[in-house]
Amino acid sequence: MLFAVVTLMKIVVKLTRGRNGERTALIMRATIIHGRHDVRLEEVADPSIVADTDAIVRVVRSCVCGSDLHRYRGTISIDRPKPIGHEFVGVVEEAGREVKNVKPGDFVIAPFYICCGTCVNCRSGWTVNCLNVGWWGGGSDGNNSENAGQAEIVRVPQADGTLFVVDGGMPAEELLPGLLSLSDVMCTGHHAAVSAGVKQGSTVAVVGDGAVGLCGIIAAKRLGASRIVAMSRHADRQELAVEFGATDIIAERGEEGIAKLKALFSGIGPDAVLECVGSQESMDQALASARPGGQVGFVGVPAGGSIIAVRTLFDSNVGVRGGVATVRDYIGELLPDVLNETIQPGKVFTEAMPLDQVAEAYAAMDERRTIKAMLIP
């Protein structure tokens, strides 16, 4: 099966070349969001090298992210139809003349942002704050890419800094979901745990049972947490949370959920709370759940904004740290555990669909019929 897939990929790559090896103008398909509940797979121009630091990647797997749903639901408005999707893995098809770290044939993981890898912030381990940062579907200027990951082919600006090469070429099929998770959700869950100061023996609560929250459970266990409470009301997510390392489940929210959580920890709460939603309700719950002097690690995208009351922090001595996950910097640390299956974050993909069913993938996630939908071009 794997041989057939690789052979087919080689044939497709050959078909994209002219007689003398030059890239020919072709049509490929990409997901375009037009507005609320309106995503379409459309034919667009086949990406080509624009700058000498670009690479062309043929997508092997991509997916729908919970943060994509903000645009799908209209929580975040768009001013025009745009390409969408920021998580993908694939095979490098072509590289610009100045690209040194990746080459045609390499299997690569693309983080959800574009980074140069050489500026002071990148060298300090904060690639998401790269001085030359760009975003998938963000437009054609600078390092923004006018294409995005829910597509068949992607042009990757700043390829040397952005792409992470997985040694050994095309991985086994069963490893692809876990590798795809490293483009965002596994590294984002890890960022929440690191930001919350999780260490050997920590007690942890996770607010949010989506893919990021579930990966936060994996991360907390990996970092040595002794007890992990998943705040979840959905049976399928509760089951996966326990498989990933949750020791307790609390279905209640608000004051009742906080009271039940604190009761598990002598009435004072856990050492660390991972906030993986981004709403005002989830942030309030996280802040009220941590023990005095505890830490909240937040990675939920604050769609619509969530307000942190300074007086709450002052009175409780609870610390807050987090933000956009610096995914590119975490991949190398987490990759070995994914390859040897010590951790299996790919299990958050509870459904796989062909790319031409991308509209159904969005609907399934929006309606909570699946935790995370993987797309197969």
SULFENDA-V901639 format. One record per residue. N is the residue number from 1. RES is the residue in one small letter. SS is DSSP state (H for helix, E for strand, - for the rest). Layout:
{{N/RES/SS} {N/RES/SS}}
This chain:
{{1/m/-} {2/l/H} {3/f/H} {4/a/H} {5/v/H} {6/v/H} {7/t/H} {8/l/H} {9/m/H} {10/k/H} {11/i/H} {12/v/H} {13/v/H} {14/k/H} {15/l/H} {16/t/-} {17/r/E} {18/g/-} {19/r/-} {20/n/-} {21/g/-} {22/e/-} {23/r/E} {24/t/-} {25/a/-} {26/l/-} {27/i/E} {28/m/E} {29/r/E} {30/a/E} {31/t/E} {32/i/E} {33/i/E} {34/h/E} {35/g/E} {36/r/-} {37/h/-} {38/d/E} {39/v/E} {40/r/E} {41/l/E} {42/e/E} {43/e/E} {44/v/E} {45/a/E} {46/d/-} {47/p/-} {48/s/-} {49/i/-} {50/v/-} {51/a/-} {52/d/-} {53/t/-} {54/d/-} {55/a/E} {56/i/E} {57/v/E} {58/r/E} {59/v/E} {60/v/E} {61/r/E} {62/s/E} {63/c/E} {64/v/-} {65/c/-} {66/g/-} {67/s/-} {68/d/H} {69/l/H} {70/h/H} {71/r/H} {72/y/H} {73/r/-} {74/g/-} {75/t/-} {76/i/-} {77/s/-} {78/i/-} {79/d/-} {80/r/-} {81/p/-} {82/k/E} {83/p/E} {84/i/-} {85/g/-} {86/h/-} {87/e/-} {88/f/E} {89/v/E} {90/g/E} {91/v/E} {92/v/E} {93/e/E} {94/e/E} {95/a/E} {96/g/-} {97/r/-} {98/e/-} {99/v/-} {100/k/-} {101/n/-} {102/v/-} {103/k/-} {104/p/-} {105/g/-} {106/d/-} {107/f/E} {108/v/E} {109/i/E} {110/a/E} {111/p/-} {112/f/-} {113/y/E} {114/i/E} {115/c/-} {116/c/-} {117/g/-} {118/t/-} {119/c/-} {120/v/H} {121/n/H} {122/c/H} {123/r/H} {124/s/-} {125/g/-} {126/w/-} {127/t/H} {128/v/H} {129/n/H} {130/c/-} {131/l/-} {132/n/-} {133/v/-} {134/g/E} {135/w/E} {136/w/E} {137/g/-} {138/g/-} {139/g/-} {140/s/-} {141/d/-} {142/g/-} {143/n/-} {144/n/-} {145/s/E} {146/e/-} {147/n/-} {148/a/-} {149/g/-} {150/q/-} {151/a/E} {152/e/-} {153/i/E} {154/v/E} {155/r/E} {156/v/E} {157/p/-} {158/q/-} {159/a/H} {160/d/H} {161/g/H} {162/t/H} {163/l/E} {164/f/E} {165/v/E} {166/v/E} {167/d/-} {168/g/-} {169/g/-} {170/m/-} {171/p/-} {172/a/-} {173/e/H} {174/e/H} {175/l/H} {176/l/H} {177/p/H} {178/g/H} {179/l/H} {180/l/H} {181/s/H} {182/l/-} {183/s/-} {184/d/-} {185/v/H} {186/m/H} {187/c/H} {188/t/H} {189/g/H} {190/h/H} {191/h/H} {192/a/H} {193/a/H} {194/v/H} {195/s/H} {196/a/-} {197/g/-} {198/v/-} {199/k/-} {200/q/-} {201/g/-} {202/s/-} {203/t/E} {204/v/E} {205/a/E} {206/v/E} {207/v/E} {208/g/-} {209/d/-} {210/g/-} {211/a/H} {212/v/H} {213/g/H} {214/l/H} {215/c/H} {216/g/H} {217/i/H} {218/i/H} {219/a/H} {220/a/H} {221/k/H} {222/r/H} {223/l/-} {224/g/-} {225/a/-} {226/s/-} {227/r/E} {228/i/E} {229/v/E} {230/a/E} {231/m/E} {232/s/-} {233/r/-} {234/h/-} {235/a/H} {236/d/H} {237/r/H} {238/q/H} {239/e/H} {240/l/H} {241/a/H} {242/v/H} {243/e/H} {244/f/H} {245/g/-} {246/a/-} {247/t/-} {248/d/E} {249/i/E} {250/i/E} {251/a/-} {252/e/-} {253/r/-} {254/g/H} {255/e/H} {256/e/H} {257/g/H} {258/i/H} {259/a/H} {260/k/H} {261/l/H} {262/k/H} {263/a/H} {264/l/-} {265/f/-} {266/s/-} {267/g/-} {268/i/-} {269/g/-} {270/p/-} {271/d/-} {272/a/E} {273/v/E} {274/l/E} {275/e/E} {276/c/-} {277/v/-} {278/g/-} {279/s/-} {280/q/H} {281/e/H} {282/s/H} {283/m/H} {284/d/H} {285/q/H} {286/a/H} {287/l/H} {288/a/H} {289/s/H} {290/a/-} {291/r/-} {292/p/-} {293/g/-} {294/g/-} {295/q/E} {296/v/E} {297/g/E} {298/f/E} {299/v/-} {300/g/-} {301/v/-} {302/p/-} {303/a/-} {304/g/-} {305/g/-} {306/s/-} {307/i/-} {308/i/-} {309/a/-} {310/v/H} {311/r/H} {312/t/H} {313/l/H} {314/f/H} {315/d/H} {316/s/H} {317/n/-} {318/v/-} {319/g/E} {320/v/E} {321/r/E} {322/g/E} {323/g/-} {324/v/-} {325/a/-} {326/t/-} {327/v/H} {328/r/H} {329/d/H} {330/y/H} {331/i/H} {332/g/H} {333/e/H} {334/l/H} {335/l/H} {336/p/H} {337/d/H} {338/v/H} {339/l/H} {340/n/-} {341/e/-} {342/t/-} {343/i/-} {344/q/-} {345/p/H} {346/g/H} {347/k/H} {348/v/H} {349/f/-} {350/t/-} {351/e/E} {352/a/E} {353/m/E} {354/p/E} {355/l/H} {356/d/H} {357/q/H} {358/v/H} {359/a/H} {360/e/H} {361/a/H} {362/y/H} {363/a/H} {364/a/H} {365/m/H} {366/d/H} {367/e/-} {368/r/-} {369/r/-} {370/t/-} {371/i/-} {372/k/-} {373/a/E} {374/m/E} {375/l/E} {376/i/E} {377/p/-}}
